[in-house]
Amino acid sequence: MRPTYFFGYRHTLWLVKFAIRTNNRKKDNRNYGHDGWNTTHKFKISTMNEHALLNIKNLITLWEKASSPFNGFFTDEQLSYVRIPNSDWPNRLWLKQQLDESALKEILEIINSSPISLSFSYWDDTESTRYKLIEYSGFEQKSAQIGMSMHLDQKFNQEQRLTFEQVYQPEQAKTWTDLYPESFKYNINPEILIKTCNQITYYTIYLDKTPIGTVLTMQTENAIGIHGLGIIPQMRKRGFAEETMAYILNKAIDNQLTYAYLQASELGKNIYLNMGFTVDFTMRNYIKQFSAI
């Protein structure tokens, strides 16, 4: 059964509308050439596919659920953002409308007035160059991730070296959040795990009795989103990330889910390509330059 375009959560139907508007713009010769390039600013327009949109939906749902217990989700017609005190994650903004100068102006205003540091996440297909408008407007790219998807139709071979402990209790949350910065260099408030573990699944990865990594999953409809998979540096290059992925994907298949979504770093992309994932889009994460006005 293939995923549908009509999403069951609020604030995500805009993804479908975004794709429709994009296709309409490509046909409009008053503003755009036949090749999909904006003839004024020379930015190639997005043509993201169905699974890119569903991947983004899964990610947004994760951010919303993580921030909900803290009353940290805010939205208007143009954009949404989340912020949580005493945490570096998920604290960010994203657009619900087409990228333009008006949207970037509002983003800057929110970032400047926020008591909590916010980044701006922008996704587009891998060929689009529209992100350059962001860089021209006083933002600096701090990271980029590659949105990837895979149809789940057969189980994976899985070694049995690791065990996976699901997080429910405060002491488990502390272990998870103590490990996480070793892989990702930023902190997550353990209260997020404690307050959302009934909606978001968090695992601590163990080798024997030693914790060596983290992963979390978010289910939306018939898909599993895999996030925050990190193995501590001294335990890398031993196949533990692949074994963790096999565990998560096999569990999703057991639960009759049919698609998997994730966002990979450039460093980790080949792991997922070798497992059968395909590239759908690029997500760039920006911070405000100090010189931006």
Helices and strands as residue ranges (DSSP letters): H 14-26, H 50-67, G 68-70, E 73-75, E 79-82, E 92-95, H 101-113, E 119-124, H 132-136, E 139-151, E 162-166, H 170-184, H 190-196, E 201-207, E 210-220, E 223-231, G 233-235, H 240-254, E 259-264, H 269-275, E 278-288
